[in-house]
Every structure is written in C-alpha cells, then in structure tokens.
C-alpha cells in the first residue's frame, strides 16, 4: 500500500467514526419523571422532568376522572410544574411527553 493510499483512508475512517458517534448521541435514553403532591389547601402540585436533566416545560398534563373524561388540561410551566384544584372523587393525572414517555398517577397516590 502506498503512503498516499493510506493517508486517504485515514480521513475516511475518521469521518465514518465521527458520523457513527453523531448518530449514537440522540439514541441516549431519557426517562420521564413526574410526581404530584397534595398541597393541603385544595390544590395539587405536579413536578416533572427527565432522567437526563431535561426540562419538562411545555409537556401536556391532563387530569381525568375515573371514567377517563378530561377534567383539566394544561402544560408544565417553565419551571416544569403544574398546579390545579384537586377534583372531588376518583381522578388520575397524565404526564404526556409522547409515546413511551407517559406517566399516569392515580389520585389515590396523591396524599398530604
């Protein structure tokens, strides 16, 4: 193999490796995290985020009754929080960051 041929292959191999690394980065998983708290004043505060430290700002939140009917809809604030009046009866809170990134929290788990 000539020196010219080997010098041409090195940049090509480096480029392919760099391209592979570029594709690997977006594959890194980030698991959704969400928790809701009964604030003791008739309201519920939910906080959310992702395991990689990403903000949940703008993530849709739905509060549904026991039959699945939507009672309250909103989005996480810039601080990744959502506060709402606690409904009477059975309810669930859905943190919906897209397919595979949803967390449903039963109202019975939201206690003082």
C-alpha positions in Angstrom: 0.0 0.0 0.0 1.4 3.4 -0.9 1.7 6.3 1.6 -0.8 8.3 -0.5 -3.4 5.5 -0.3 -3.1 5.1 3.5 -3.3 8.8 4.0 -6.6 8.9 2.0 -8.1 6.1 4.0 -7.4 7.6 7.5 -9.6 10.7 7.0 -12.4 8.5 5.5 -12.3 6.1 8.5 -12.2 9.1 10.9 -15.2 10.6 9.1 -17.2 7.3 9.4 -16.4 7.0 13.1 -17.4 10.6 13.7 -20.7 10.1 11.8 -21.4 7.0 13.9 -20.8 8.9 17.2 -23.2 11.6 15.9 -25.9 9.0 15.4 -25.3 7.4 18.8 -25.9 10.6 20.8 -29.6 11.0 20.1 -30.3 7.4 21.0 -29.3 8.1 24.6 -32.4 7.4 26.6 -34.1 9.9 28.9 -36.8 8.5 31.2 -39.7 10.8 32.1 -40.1 11.6 35.8 -43.2 13.0 37.4 -44.7 13.4 40.9 -47.7 15.1 42.3 -48.3 16.4 45.8 -51.5 17.3 47.7 -50.6 20.8 49.0 -53.2 20.7 51.8 -55.1 23.7 50.6 -57.3 22.0 48.0 -54.6 22.1 45.3 -52.3 19.6 43.7 -48.8 20.5 42.5 -47.1 18.2 39.9 -43.5 18.4 39.0 -41.8 16.7 36.0 -38.6 16.3 34.1 -36.4 13.7 32.5 -33.6 11.5 33.9 -31.0 13.3 31.7 -31.9 16.6 33.4 -34.0 17.9 30.6 -36.8 20.3 31.5 -40.5 19.2 31.2 -41.6 22.8 30.3 -44.5 22.6 27.8 -45.2 18.9 28.4 -49.0 18.4 28.3 -50.8 17.4 31.6 -54.3 16.0 31.8 -56.4 15.4 34.9 -59.1 12.8 34.2 -62.0 11.4 36.2 -62.4 7.7 36.9 -64.0 7.1 33.5 -61.2 8.8 31.6 -63.1 12.0 30.8 -60.7 15.0 30.8 -61.4 17.4 33.7 -58.4 19.7 33.4 -55.8 20.2 30.7 -52.7 22.2 30.7 -48.9 22.3 30.2 -46.0 22.2 32.5 -44.7 25.7 33.3 -41.2 27.0 32.5 -40.3 25.6 36.0 -41.7 22.1 35.0 -44.6 22.4 37.4 -48.4 22.3 37.0 -50.8 23.2 39.8 -54.6 22.6 39.8 -57.6 22.4 42.1 -58.0 18.9 43.4 -61.1 17.3 42.0 -63.6 15.5 44.2 -63.8 11.8 43.7 -61.6 9.4 41.7 -59.0 11.0 39.3 -55.7 10.4 37.5 -53.0 12.8 36.3 -51.4 12.0 33.0 -47.9 13.5 32.2 -47.8 13.1 28.4 -44.4 13.7 26.8 -45.3 11.5 23.9 -45.4 7.8 23.1 -43.3 5.8 25.5 -42.9 8.9 27.7 -46.2 8.9 29.6 -46.7 8.6 33.3 -50.2 8.2 34.9 -50.5 9.0 38.6 -53.6 7.8 40.4 -55.3 10.4 42.5 -55.3 7.9 45.4 -51.5 8.1 45.4 -51.5 11.9 45.8 -51.7 12.5 49.6 -50.5 15.0 52.1 
